[in-house]
Amino acid sequence: MSESAPRPRLSEAADHALLADDGTRDGPGWLRGLLGGVAALVLVGLGWALMQRTPRSAMIPDLIAHRLPETGVSNPVTGVLLNFRSYDTLLEVAVLVTAMAAVWSLDRGSRQFGRAPSEMSNQEVLDALVRLAVPVAFLTAIYLTWMGSSDPGGAFQAGALLAGAGVLLAVSGVLRPPTAGSLTVRAAAASGVAVFVAVGVAVMPWTGSFMAYPEGWAYPLILGIEVLLTFSIAVVLVELFVDVPAVPDPDPSLATVDPLGDPLGRALPSSLPSEDPDSGQEEEG
């Protein structure tokens, strides 16, 4: 902070709404004590219930192993996430799309992202990293998507890897991705949820239940959903990185705040008198 910057005199702002707190809105002491006692009793009761719980054998792994052939895949994780508990996976992807929409709504201004063309010279290390890492990331993402039905992998891992490649392309300036204001981006981001729901509804005439795959069709349907989920998740994660709201201009009033003093000083009225900190020390001396 510059020496000439004035500093608010907090002693004359004791009645300010942001600083005045006499404790009258905290509630009576007996109420706080009662709530604390109830919380303590609840914790003790939960602990006692857990200690009295009768151990039982793990039934879920055996049930999954017994019913796994019905899912059309041999990987139990994929079978659970895209067949037995497909609702959970659908809602997880919907949360990602909702997060992208929330971030986009904070700042809809389309702006150029990444380095300017004039900054693209003399970046041999970054250019070499892009040329080597991006193709490997794409091939690995394809492998993870394909092998997710039988080995560890799947749409979320592959989508995150593709998103990392997309972020690297954006940061390097090779790719200038559009923001979520683009209709193409919004359609790509929502494609995973849309296809998930469409498949769940389409199989109902044969199975009578939402997201219950017909016998013999489970594997191709799950693989198709995985491919579109991979692409959708990658687009959402890249847009969450690209569409972060722009940092606002610095607040000039921050220059008048002592970083070692009251953190609420920036909210005080600008009409408050100020004093030179050195002059106060001289008067006390």
C-alpha positions as CSV (number, residue, x, y, z in Angstrom):
1,M,0.0,0.0,0.0
2,S,1.3,3.4,-0.9
3,E,2.4,5.8,1.9
4,S,0.1,8.6,0.7
5,A,-3.1,6.4,0.7
6,P,-5.4,7.5,3.5
7,R,-6.7,4.9,5.9
8,P,-10.2,5.0,7.4
9,R,-10.5,5.9,11.1
10,L,-12.4,3.0,12.4
11,S,-12.8,4.5,15.8
12,E,-15.3,7.0,14.3
13,A,-17.3,4.3,12.5
14,A,-18.3,2.1,15.5
15,D,-22.0,2.7,14.7
16,H,-21.7,1.4,11.1
17,A,-24.1,-1.4,10.3
18,L,-21.3,-3.7,9.2
19,L,-19.4,-3.2,12.5
20,A,-22.2,-2.8,15.0
21,D,-23.1,-6.2,16.6
22,D,-24.2,-6.1,20.3
23,G,-25.2,-9.8,20.3
24,T,-29.0,-9.1,20.6
25,R,-29.7,-11.2,17.5
26,D,-27.8,-14.2,18.7
27,G,-30.8,-15.6,20.7
28,P,-31.0,-16.4,24.4
29,G,-28.3,-18.4,26.1
30,W,-30.7,-21.1,27.2
31,L,-31.8,-21.8,23.6
32,R,-28.2,-22.2,22.5
33,G,-27.5,-24.5,25.4
34,L,-30.7,-26.6,24.6
35,L,-29.7,-27.0,21.0
36,G,-26.2,-28.0,21.9
37,G,-27.6,-30.6,24.4
38,V,-30.0,-32.0,21.8
39,A,-27.1,-32.3,19.2
40,A,-25.0,-34.1,21.8
41,L,-27.8,-36.5,22.6
42,V,-28.3,-37.3,18.9
43,L,-24.6,-38.0,18.5
44,V,-24.5,-40.3,21.5
45,G,-27.6,-42.1,20.2
46,L,-26.2,-42.6,16.8
47,G,-23.0,-43.9,18.3
48,W,-24.9,-46.4,20.5
49,A,-27.0,-47.6,17.6
50,L,-23.9,-48.2,15.5
51,M,-22.2,-50.2,18.3
52,Q,-25.3,-52.3,18.8
53,R,-25.6,-53.1,15.1
54,T,-25.6,-56.8,14.4
55,P,-22.9,-57.8,11.9
56,R,-24.2,-59.5,8.8
57,S,-22.6,-61.0,5.7
58,A,-22.1,-58.9,2.7
59,M,-25.0,-59.7,0.4
60,I,-24.6,-57.0,-2.3
61,P,-21.4,-58.4,-3.9
62,D,-22.9,-61.8,-4.2
63,L,-26.1,-60.5,-5.7
64,I,-24.1,-58.4,-8.2
65,A,-22.0,-61.4,-9.2
66,H,-25.1,-63.6,-9.6
67,R,-27.0,-61.0,-11.7
68,L,-24.0,-59.6,-13.6
69,P,-24.7,-61.6,-16.8
70,E,-28.0,-59.8,-17.1
71,T,-26.3,-56.4,-17.5
72,G,-24.6,-57.4,-20.8
73,V,-21.1,-56.4,-19.5
74,S,-18.5,-58.2,-17.4
75,N,-17.2,-55.3,-15.4
76,P,-19.3,-55.1,-12.1
77,V,-18.7,-51.3,-11.8
78,T,-20.1,-50.6,-15.3
79,G,-22.9,-53.0,-14.7
80,V,-23.9,-51.3,-11.5
81,L,-23.6,-47.7,-12.8
82,L,-25.3,-48.2,-16.1
83,N,-27.8,-50.9,-15.3
84,F,-28.6,-51.6,-11.7
85,R,-28.2,-48.0,-10.6
86,S,-28.5,-46.1,-13.9
87,Y,-30.6,-43.4,-12.2
88,D,-27.6,-42.4,-10.1
89,T,-25.4,-42.0,-13.2
90,L,-28.1,-40.1,-15.1
91,L,-28.4,-37.6,-12.2
92,E,-24.6,-37.2,-11.9
93,V,-24.4,-36.2,-15.6
94,A,-27.4,-33.9,-15.1
95,V,-25.6,-32.2,-12.2
96,L,-22.6,-31.5,-14.5
97,V,-24.8,-30.0,-17.2
98,T,-26.6,-27.9,-14.6
99,A,-23.2,-26.7,-13.3
100,M,-22.2,-25.6,-16.8
101,A,-25.5,-23.7,-17.2
102,A,-25.0,-22.0,-13.9
103,V,-21.4,-20.9,-14.8
104,W,-22.5,-19.7,-18.2
105,S,-25.4,-17.7,-16.7
106,L,-22.9,-15.7,-14.6
107,D,-21.1,-14.4,-17.7
108,R,-22.5,-14.8,-21.2
109,G,-20.0,-12.5,-22.9
110,S,-18.2,-14.2,-25.7
111,R,-14.5,-13.5,-25.5
112,Q,-11.3,-14.8,-27.0
113,F,-9.6,-17.4,-24.8
114,G,-6.0,-18.5,-24.9
115,R,-3.0,-16.7,-26.3
116,A,-3.1,-14.2,-29.1
117,P,-1.6,-15.2,-32.4
118,S,1.3,-12.8,-31.8
119,E,2.2,-14.9,-28.7
120,M,2.4,-18.1,-30.6
121,S,6.1,-17.8,-31.4
122,N,9.0,-19.4,-29.5
123,Q,6.9,-21.9,-27.6
124,E,8.7,-25.0,-28.6
125,V,8.1,-26.9,-25.3
126,L,4.4,-26.2,-25.2
127,D,3.9,-27.0,-28.9
128,A,5.8,-30.3,-28.5
129,L,3.7,-31.1,-25.4
130,V,0.5,-30.5,-27.4
131,R,1.6,-32.6,-30.3
132,L,2.6,-35.5,-28.1
133,A,0.0,-35.4,-25.2
134,V,-3.2,-34.6,-27.1
135,P,-3.1,-37.7,-29.5
136,V,-2.2,-40.0,-26.7
137,A,-5.0,-38.6,-24.6
138,F,-7.5,-39.1,-27.4
139,L,-6.4,-42.7,-28.0
140,T,-6.4,-43.5,-24.3
141,A,-9.9,-42.0,-24.0
142,I,-11.1,-44.3,-26.8
143,Y,-9.5,-47.3,-25.1
144,L,-11.1,-46.5,-21.7
145,T,-14.5,-46.1,-23.2
146,W,-14.3,-49.4,-25.1
147,M,-12.8,-51.4,-22.3
148,G,-15.1,-49.9,-19.7
149,S,-17.5,-52.8,-20.2
150,S,-15.0,-55.5,-19.1
151,D,-12.2,-53.7,-17.3
152,P,-11.8,-50.5,-15.1
153,G,-12.6,-47.5,-17.2
154,G,-15.7,-45.9,-18.6
155,A,-17.3,-42.6,-19.7
156,F,-16.2,-40.5,-16.7
157,Q,-12.6,-41.4,-16.8
158,A,-12.4,-41.1,-20.6
159,G,-14.4,-37.8,-20.5
160,A,-12.0,-36.3,-18.0
161,L,-9.0,-37.3,-20.1
162,L,-10.6,-35.7,-23.2
163,A,-11.3,-32.6,-21.2
164,G,-7.7,-32.4,-20.2
165,A,-6.7,-32.5,-23.8
166,G,-9.2,-29.8,-24.7
167,V,-8.0,-27.6,-21.9
168,L,-4.4,-28.0,-23.1
169,L,-5.4,-27.1,-26.7
170,A,-7.2,-24.0,-25.4
171,V,-4.4,-22.9,-23.2
172,S,-1.8,-23.4,-25.9
173,G,-3.9,-21.2,-28.3
174,V,-4.3,-24.0,-30.8
175,L,-8.0,-24.2,-30.2
176,R,-10.2,-21.2,-29.4
177,P,-13.4,-22.9,-28.1
178,P,-16.7,-21.1,-28.2
179,T,-18.4,-20.4,-25.0
180,A,-21.6,-22.1,-23.8
181,G,-23.6,-19.4,-25.6
182,S,-23.0,-21.5,-28.8
183,L,-25.9,-23.7,-29.7
184,T,-23.5,-26.4,-30.8
185,V,-21.8,-26.5,-27.4
186,R,-25.1,-26.6,-25.5
187,A,-26.4,-29.4,-27.7
188,A,-23.2,-31.4,-27.3
189,A,-23.2,-30.9,-23.5
190,A,-26.8,-32.0,-23.2
191,S,-26.5,-34.9,-25.6
192,G,-25.4,-37.4,-22.9
193,V,-28.4,-36.7,-20.7
194,A,-30.8,-36.6,-23.7
195,V,-29.7,-40.0,-25.1
196,F,-29.7,-41.5,-21.6
197,V,-33.3,-40.5,-21.1
198,A,-34.3,-41.4,-24.7
199,V,-32.9,-44.9,-24.3
200,G,-34.6,-45.3,-21.0
201,V,-38.0,-44.4,-22.4
202,A,-37.5,-46.3,-25.7
203,V,-37.1,-49.7,-23.9
204,M,-40.2,-49.4,-21.8
205,P,-42.5,-51.0,-24.4
206,W,-40.4,-54.2,-24.2
207,T,-39.5,-54.2,-20.5
208,G,-42.2,-52.2,-18.8
209,S,-39.6,-50.2,-16.8
210,F,-37.5,-47.1,-17.3
211,M,-33.8,-47.9,-18.0
212,A,-34.4,-51.7,-18.0
213,Y,-32.7,-53.0,-21.1
214,P,-34.2,-55.9,-23.1
215,E,-32.3,-59.2,-23.1
216,G,-29.6,-59.2,-25.7
217,W,-29.6,-55.5,-26.2
218,A,-27.9,-54.4,-22.9
219,Y,-24.4,-54.4,-24.2
220,P,-24.9,-52.3,-27.4
221,L,-27.1,-49.8,-25.6
222,I,-24.7,-49.4,-22.7
223,L,-21.8,-49.0,-25.1
224,G,-23.7,-46.3,-27.1
225,I,-24.6,-44.5,-23.9
226,E,-21.0,-44.6,-22.8
227,V,-19.7,-43.1,-26.0
228,L,-22.1,-40.2,-25.9
229,L,-21.5,-39.7,-22.2
230,T,-17.7,-39.5,-22.8
231,F,-18.2,-36.8,-25.4
232,S,-20.7,-34.9,-23.3
233,I,-18.7,-35.0,-20.1
234,A,-15.6,-33.8,-22.0
235,V,-17.5,-30.8,-23.5
236,V,-19.0,-29.8,-20.1
237,L,-15.6,-30.0,-18.3
238,V,-13.9,-27.9,-21.0
239,E,-16.7,-25.3,-20.9
240,L,-16.4,-25.1,-17.1
241,F,-12.8,-24.1,-17.6
242,V,-13.4,-21.8,-20.5
243,D,-16.6,-20.1,-19.3
244,V,-15.4,-19.1,-15.9
245,P,-16.6,-15.5,-15.4
246,A,-14.0,-12.9,-16.3
247,V,-12.1,-11.4,-13.3
248,P,-13.5,-7.9,-12.7
249,D,-11.3,-4.8,-12.6
250,P,-9.6,-4.2,-9.3
251,D,-11.6,-2.2,-6.8
252,P,-9.8,1.2,-6.3
253,S,-11.1,1.4,-2.8
254,L,-8.8,-1.5,-1.8
255,A,-5.9,0.9,-1.9
256,T,-7.3,2.6,1.3
257,V,-7.5,-0.6,3.3
258,D,-4.8,-1.7,5.7
259,P,-4.2,-5.4,4.9
260,L,-3.2,-5.9,8.5
261,G,-6.2,-4.1,9.9
262,D,-10.0,-4.5,9.8
263,P,-11.1,-6.6,6.7
264,L,-14.4,-4.7,6.6
265,G,-12.7,-1.4,6.0
266,R,-13.4,-1.4,2.3
267,A,-17.2,-1.3,3.1
268,L,-17.0,1.8,5.2
269,P,-18.5,5.1,3.8
270,S,-16.0,7.0,1.7
271,S,-16.9,10.2,3.7
272,L,-15.2,9.0,6.8
273,P,-12.3,11.1,7.9
274,S,-8.9,9.7,7.4
275,E,-5.7,10.1,9.2
276,D,-2.0,9.6,8.6
277,P,-0.9,6.6,10.6
278,D,2.4,8.4,11.3
279,S,0.7,11.5,12.7
280,G,-1.2,9.4,15.3
281,Q,2.0,7.8,16.5
282,E,3.6,11.3,16.9
283,E,0.7,12.6,19.0
284,E,0.8,9.6,21.3
285,G,4.5,10.1,21.7
